[in-house]
Amino acid sequence: MSNLIKFKIDGNECMAEAGTYIVEAAHQNGIYIPTLCNMPGVKPKGSCRICTVKINGRLMTSCTTPVTDGMEIESNSNDINELRKSIIELLFVSGNHFCPACEKSGNCELQALGYLYQMMVPRFPYDFPKREVDASSPFIIKDQDRCILCKRCIKSIKDEDDRSYFAFHNRGNHLEVVLDKELAANMTKETAELAMNNCPVGSIIVKEKGFVVPIGQRKFDKKPIGSDVTV
């Protein structure tokens, strides 16, 4: 017996298995819903809110909301896109994201979303925070200025005992993601590479790997973010 159900996204008829989260169900139907914190195979947390959609007039995160039969979802409307753009602007002003000098430029999902939503000058004042760069790890540089607190590294980079290499430290305006020094001392090059690739921005960089692929030949230099999803 099939578990496929029907639903609509922006008026488009879609089908997916019951219980599939909206962001993934949209992907399966060739519709791109942006997200910075969500990753396939990792339990969603709804941290970044960029995947917010409207269901029956109510704003909800599509990475944590499963589709139901007959559901009508609004994603590509002016007010939703403006909401996403404002979140992107807030992320830019809350850190020091100087794209021309960042090793992740061209591969950065935050930068790519800035282009997608045509961000020019943020409407919010810059914080210009003073945060440290941790280069104590044998393989990783952790730049706190670029971190957007998405939790991808915390959720996805773990050792064989299921201990996370990364964790939240402090609270409020002082909240930051730090690298466990004991675990970092035994981190493999492969794990370091995975951490860098899983980070949507340039907060986690493998030492001596910057600009291996030149600007102009990187992922989002060639095609806009989401173009691999939309049909």
Secondary structure as a PSIPRED ss2 file (coil, helix, strand):
# PSIPRED VFORMAT (PSIPRED V4.0)

   1 M C   1.000  0.000  0.000
   2 S C   1.000  0.000  0.000
   3 N C   1.000  0.000  0.000
   4 L E   0.000  0.000  1.000
   5 I E   0.000  0.000  1.000
   6 K E   0.000  0.000  1.000
   7 F E   0.000  0.000  1.000
   8 K E   0.000  0.000  1.000
   9 I E   0.000  0.000  1.000
  10 D C   1.000  0.000  0.000
  11 G C   1.000  0.000  0.000
  12 N E   0.000  0.000  1.000
  13 E E   0.000  0.000  1.000
  14 C E   0.000  0.000  1.000
  15 M E   0.000  0.000  1.000
  16 A E   0.000  0.000  1.000
  17 E E   0.000  0.000  1.000
  18 A C   1.000  0.000  0.000
  19 G C   1.000  0.000  0.000
  20 T C   1.000  0.000  0.000
  21 Y E   0.000  0.000  1.000
  22 I H   0.000  1.000  0.000
  23 V H   0.000  1.000  0.000
  24 E H   0.000  1.000  0.000
  25 A H   0.000  1.000  0.000
  26 A H   0.000  1.000  0.000
  27 H H   0.000  1.000  0.000
  28 Q H   0.000  1.000  0.000
  29 N C   1.000  0.000  0.000
  30 G C   1.000  0.000  0.000
  31 I C   1.000  0.000  0.000
  32 Y C   1.000  0.000  0.000
  33 I C   1.000  0.000  0.000
  34 P C   1.000  0.000  0.000
  35 T C   1.000  0.000  0.000
  36 L C   1.000  0.000  0.000
  37 C C   1.000  0.000  0.000
  38 N C   1.000  0.000  0.000
  39 M C   1.000  0.000  0.000
  40 P C   1.000  0.000  0.000
  41 G C   1.000  0.000  0.000
  42 V C   1.000  0.000  0.000
  43 K C   1.000  0.000  0.000
  44 P C   1.000  0.000  0.000
  45 K C   1.000  0.000  0.000
  46 G C   1.000  0.000  0.000
  47 S C   1.000  0.000  0.000
  48 C C   1.000  0.000  0.000
  49 R C   1.000  0.000  0.000
  50 I C   1.000  0.000  0.000
  51 C C   1.000  0.000  0.000
  52 T E   0.000  0.000  1.000
  53 V E   0.000  0.000  1.000
  54 K E   0.000  0.000  1.000
  55 I E   0.000  0.000  1.000
  56 N C   1.000  0.000  0.000
  57 G C   1.000  0.000  0.000
  58 R E   0.000  0.000  1.000
  59 L E   0.000  0.000  1.000
  60 M E   0.000  0.000  1.000
  61 T E   0.000  0.000  1.000
  62 S C   1.000  0.000  0.000
  63 C C   1.000  0.000  0.000
  64 T C   1.000  0.000  0.000
  65 T C   1.000  0.000  0.000
  66 P E   0.000  0.000  1.000
  67 V C   1.000  0.000  0.000
  68 T C   1.000  0.000  0.000
  69 D C   1.000  0.000  0.000
  70 G C   1.000  0.000  0.000
  71 M C   1.000  0.000  0.000
  72 E E   0.000  0.000  1.000
  73 I E   0.000  0.000  1.000
  74 E E   0.000  0.000  1.000
  75 S C   1.000  0.000  0.000
  76 N C   1.000  0.000  0.000
  77 S C   1.000  0.000  0.000
  78 N H   0.000  1.000  0.000
  79 D H   0.000  1.000  0.000
  80 I H   0.000  1.000  0.000
  81 N H   0.000  1.000  0.000
  82 E H   0.000  1.000  0.000
  83 L H   0.000  1.000  0.000
  84 R H   0.000  1.000  0.000
  85 K H   0.000  1.000  0.000
  86 S H   0.000  1.000  0.000
  87 I H   0.000  1.000  0.000
  88 I H   0.000  1.000  0.000
  89 E H   0.000  1.000  0.000
  90 L H   0.000  1.000  0.000
  91 L H   0.000  1.000  0.000
  92 F H   0.000  1.000  0.000
  93 V H   0.000  1.000  0.000
  94 S C   1.000  0.000  0.000
  95 G C   1.000  0.000  0.000
  96 N C   1.000  0.000  0.000
  97 H C   1.000  0.000  0.000
  98 F C   1.000  0.000  0.000
  99 C H   0.000  1.000  0.000
 100 P H   0.000  1.000  0.000
 101 A H   0.000  1.000  0.000
 102 C C   1.000  0.000  0.000
 103 E C   1.000  0.000  0.000
 104 K C   1.000  0.000  0.000
 105 S C   1.000  0.000  0.000
 106 G C   1.000  0.000  0.000
 107 N C   1.000  0.000  0.000
 108 C C   1.000  0.000  0.000
 109 E H   0.000  1.000  0.000
 110 L H   0.000  1.000  0.000
 111 Q H   0.000  1.000  0.000
 112 A H   0.000  1.000  0.000
 113 L H   0.000  1.000  0.000
 114 G H   0.000  1.000  0.000
 115 Y H   0.000  1.000  0.000
 116 L H   0.000  1.000  0.000
 117 Y C   1.000  0.000  0.000
 118 Q C   1.000  0.000  0.000
 119 M C   1.000  0.000  0.000
 120 M C   1.000  0.000  0.000
 121 V C   1.000  0.000  0.000
 122 P C   1.000  0.000  0.000
 123 R C   1.000  0.000  0.000
 124 F C   1.000  0.000  0.000
 125 P C   1.000  0.000  0.000
 126 Y C   1.000  0.000  0.000
 127 D C   1.000  0.000  0.000
 128 F C   1.000  0.000  0.000
 129 P C   1.000  0.000  0.000
 130 K C   1.000  0.000  0.000
 131 R C   1.000  0.000  0.000
 132 E C   1.000  0.000  0.000
 133 V E   0.000  0.000  1.000
 134 D E   0.000  0.000  1.000
 135 A C   1.000  0.000  0.000
 136 S C   1.000  0.000  0.000
 137 S C   1.000  0.000  0.000
 138 P C   1.000  0.000  0.000
 139 F C   1.000  0.000  0.000
 140 I E   0.000  0.000  1.000
 141 I E   0.000  0.000  1.000
 142 K E   0.000  0.000  1.000
 143 D E   0.000  0.000  1.000
 144 Q H   0.000  1.000  0.000
 145 D H   0.000  1.000  0.000
 146 R H   0.000  1.000  0.000
 147 C C   1.000  0.000  0.000
 148 I C   1.000  0.000  0.000
 149 L C   1.000  0.000  0.000
 150 C C   1.000  0.000  0.000
 151 K C   1.000  0.000  0.000
 152 R H   0.000  1.000  0.000
 153 C H   0.000  1.000  0.000
 154 I H   0.000  1.000  0.000
 155 K H   0.000  1.000  0.000
 156 S H   0.000  1.000  0.000
 157 I C   1.000  0.000  0.000
 158 K E   0.000  0.000  1.000
 159 D C   1.000  0.000  0.000
 160 E C   1.000  0.000  0.000
 161 D C   1.000  0.000  0.000
 162 D C   1.000  0.000  0.000
 163 R C   1.000  0.000  0.000
 164 S E   0.000  0.000  1.000
 165 Y C   1.000  0.000  0.000
 166 F E   0.000  0.000  1.000
 167 A E   0.000  0.000  1.000
 168 F E   0.000  0.000  1.000
 169 H E   0.000  0.000  1.000
 170 N C   1.000  0.000  0.000
 171 R C   1.000  0.000  0.000
 172 G H   0.000  1.000  0.000
 173 N H   0.000  1.000  0.000
 174 H H   0.000  1.000  0.000
 175 L C   1.000  0.000  0.000
 176 E E   0.000  0.000  1.000
 177 V E   0.000  0.000  1.000
 178 V E   0.000  0.000  1.000
 179 L E   0.000  0.000  1.000
 180 D C   1.000  0.000  0.000
 181 K H   0.000  1.000  0.000
 182 E H   0.000  1.000  0.000
 183 L H   0.000  1.000  0.000
 184 A H   0.000  1.000  0.000
 185 A H   0.000  1.000  0.000
 186 N C   1.000  0.000  0.000
 187 M C   1.000  0.000  0.000
 188 T C   1.000  0.000  0.000
 189 K H   0.000  1.000  0.000
 190 E H   0.000  1.000  0.000
 191 T H   0.000  1.000  0.000
 192 A H   0.000  1.000  0.000
 193 E H   0.000  1.000  0.000
 194 L H   0.000  1.000  0.000
 195 A H   0.000  1.000  0.000
 196 M H   0.000  1.000  0.000
 197 N H   0.000  1.000  0.000
 198 N H   0.000  1.000  0.000
 199 C C   1.000  0.000  0.000
 200 P C   1.000  0.000  0.000
 201 V C   1.000  0.000  0.000
 202 G C   1.000  0.000  0.000
 203 S C   1.000  0.000  0.000
 204 I E   0.000  0.000  1.000
 205 I E   0.000  0.000  1.000
 206 V E   0.000  0.000  1.000
 207 K C   1.000  0.000  0.000
 208 E C   1.000  0.000  0.000
 209 K C   1.000  0.000  0.000
 210 G C   1.000  0.000  0.000
 211 F C   1.000  0.000  0.000
 212 V C   1.000  0.000  0.000
 213 V C   1.000  0.000  0.000
 214 P C   1.000  0.000  0.000
 215 I C   1.000  0.000  0.000
 216 G C   1.000  0.000  0.000
 217 Q C   1.000  0.000  0.000
 218 R C   1.000  0.000  0.000
 219 K H   0.000  1.000  0.000
 220 F H   0.000  1.000  0.000
 221 D H   0.000  1.000  0.000
 222 K H   0.000  1.000  0.000
 223 K C   1.000  0.000  0.000
 224 P C   1.000  0.000  0.000
 225 I C   1.000  0.000  0.000
 226 G C   1.000  0.000  0.000
 227 S C   1.000  0.000  0.000
 228 D C   1.000  0.000  0.000
 229 V C   1.000  0.000  0.000
 230 T C   1.000  0.000  0.000
 231 V C   1.000  0.000  0.000
